[in-house]
Amino acid sequence: MNFGPWTLEQDGPLAVLTISKPPLNLFDREVDEGLHAAIQHVGTECPRGLLLRADGRVWTGGVDVNVFKGLDPDGGGELWRRGFELVQRIEDLPFPVIFAAHALCLTWGLEIALACDLLVAAEGAQFGLVEVRVGLTPSMGGPQRMAERAGPARAREFVMTGDLYPASTLRDWGVVNMVWPDAEFEERSRELARRLANGPTVAHAATKRIIQAQKEGGARAADAIVPELSGALFATEDLKNAVDSFLTEGPGKATYVGR
């Protein structure tokens, strides 16, 4: 299924969304509209996992600067409001979302990545929020989500310098979850995404809501919603089947159906 330059395929319970707009996968109206439509579709269809990836020699070289030409404050504000609608919709998807960065990933691509549950990278990947080069600050959630993962001092450094950082540095900062050799990256990132998609979907959704509550209100806010969320898991087929499997076959043998 195609959404402009985006292709959506199904790999078992895993949805795989790929951008291919050579040579640089630059953000423009077509990329924006396609991604909005694809995420809306995925949210309606509810697979058990989503892998975001790119074809080509870069994940993205950033934004087609023609997008900014002629914008006034009202137009700029509307552009960013639309961006937050997308970022927050990705965050709210009720299943694991994995972003796989195989190469250079700038500006909007990294801001999308920071909205995903896991960000994995190839050893050769590089990242940057380079909006400072055109007199902007990243405005689709990059600074604040970088601060969540790396802390405010690192976020200021990252955004204000506009420098490029290797995957290994962002792993050390807690921004990137895992780094794998370039030659193994495609296989290993997809393998991880499949494993999460084959897991207990409803429990993963509860995990996401608990962590989001902690981010917004602290540990006590998360504590307040755990009894209802985790209590409800005892009604799921996944938990019942997994408990039976554990008692009869031992740990790690359960299969999950996402219910």
N, C-alpha and C positions, 0 to 999 in steps of 0.2 A: 504494500500500500504506500502510495507516494503523497507527500505533502510539500509540494514545491521541491526544493533541493533536499528534503528529508525523506528517507525511506524507512518504513516500519516493517519489521519482519518478526515472525514468531519462532522461538526456539524452545519448544516444549512450553512450560509455564512462563518462560522468560520472554518479554518483549525487548527487541533490540532496535533502537532508533539511531540512524546514521545520517550525518550531514555529508553531502558531497557537492560542493560548488567550487570547482577549481578556478584559479590555482591556490587561493588562500582562504576559502570558506569565510569570506568577509560578511559581517552583519550588514544587511540592508532590509528593505521592506519585505522582499520575498522570503528571506530567511526568518524574519520576525513573524510574518503571518503563518508560514509553514510550521514553525515551532509551536506557536499558540494552538493551531489546529491539531497538531499531533498530540500535544499534552492533553488537550481537551478530550480527544478520542481515547487516549490511554486511560484517562480518569474515568471515562464512561465504561470502557470494556473491562477494566480492572484485571490485568494480568497479575501474576504473583511476584513479579519483579520487573525492573526496567534497567537496561544498560544503555547509556548514552555514549556514543563513539563517533569517530570521524574517519572518512577516507581522505587520502592525500598526504602530502609531505608535511603538512601542519594540521593541528586541530583547528586553529583559526589564527589568522594574522591580525585580527581585531575588527574594527568597524570601517565600513566604507564611509569616509568623512563627508561625502556628499549628503549623507543623512542629516548632518548638522548644519549644512549650508542654508542660510536664510531663516533659521529658527529664531523666534523671539522667546521671552520668558514663558509665555503661556504655552507655546508649542513645545518648548523644552520640558516643562513640567508635565505635559500630557504624555510625552515620550517616556518619561521615567515612571509615571503612574502605570502605564501599560507594561513597562518592564517589571514592576513589582507585582502586578497581577500574575505574570508568568512565573516569577521566582517563587512566590508564595504558593501558587498552585502546585509546583513541583515539590516543595517542602511538605505539602499536605497530602500527597498521594499516599494511600494506605498500604503501601508495600515497599520493600527495599528499592532504592534508586542508586545506581552505581555509575559514576562518571569515569571513563577510561581515557586518560590523556597520553597519547603516544608520542607527541612532539610539541612544538611551540603552541602555547595556549595563552592568548592575550585577552584582555578587557572583558567583553561580554561573555566569552567562553568560560573564563575563570569565574565570573560572577554566577553563571549557571552552575558550574561545578561546585561552588560553595553552598549552593542550595540543596545539593544531593546528599544522601546519607553517607556514602563512602566516596572518596576521591583516590583513585589508584593511578599510578604513573609509570611509564617506561623510564629507564635510567637516563635516556637522552632527552627527556621532556624538559621544557623550560616554561616558566610562568611569569606573567607580568600584568599589572594594572597600570598602563602607560598613558592614561588620559591626561596626565599633567602636561604631556607634550603638545596638546592642543588647548591648554588652559582650562581643562575640566577636572573635576574629581569623579571617580567612578560612582555611578548613580543608579545601579541596579542591585544594590545591596553588598557590593564588594568590601568596602571598608569595615562595615559593622560585622559582617560574617567572617572576615579575616580576623577581626579583633576577638570574636568568640573563640576561634580556634587557636590563635597564636598570641593573643594578648594585645592591649592597645598600643604599647610601644612598638612592637613588631609591625602592627598594622600601619601606624604612621610612617615608619621607615619604608615599608613596602610601597605605599601609595605615593608618598611625597617624593621619593627618589625616582619613581618610575623605572627602576632597574629591572633586569631579568634575573630570575632566581632558578637554580636547578632543582630538580625533583628531590634530590637528597637533602637540600637545605630545608625545603618545605616539609619534608618528612620529619626532620629534627624539630621543627617548630610545631608539629602537631597538625599541620594543614593537610598534608597528604598522608593517607593511611598506609599504603604499601607501595614499594618501588620494586620493579622486576626488570631483568635484562631485556633489552629491546627485542631480541630474537624470540623471547618467550612471552612477550607481553600480550599479544592478541589472545593466545590460548589461555594464559593464566587469568586474565581479566574476565574472559567469558566463563571460564570454569568457576570463578568466585561468584559471578552473578547468577549462574545456574544453581549453584549450591544454596544461595540465599533464597532464590525463587522456589526451590524444592523444599524449603523449610516450612515452619508453622506460620502461615501468613497472618493469621489473626493475632498471634502473639507478637510478631514483628510490628504490626500496626499499633499494638498497645505500647510496645517499647518506644516507638517514635513519639507517641503522645505523652508519655511520661517524661522523656528527655526534653521535649518542647516545653512542658510545664515547668521543668527545672530551669530552663533557659530564661523563661519569662518571669517566673516568680520565686525561684529558689527551691531548695530541697523540700521544704515544708509544703509548698504548693504542689509539688509532685506527689509527696506522701498522701495528700488529700484525695487524689484521684485513683491511687493504686488499688484500694479495696474493690471499687466498682469495676475498674478495667480488668484487673487480674482475676477477680472473682468470676467475671463473666466467661473467662477462658475455660472454666470447668464444664461449661455447656457445649463446648466445641467438639466436633468429631476428632480433630487433631489431637487434643489433649487426651481424650478417652482412649483413642487407639494407641497413642504413644505410651500411656501408662500400662495398658494391657501388654503391649510389645515388650516393654521394659521388664515386666514381671515374668513373662514367659520365655523371652529370648535374650534378655540382657540389654544394656544400653547401646544406642546407636543403630538399632535395626528398624526403627519406626519409619513408615512412609506417611507423608502428609498430603491432604487433599485440598487444603485451603479453606476448610469450613470448621 
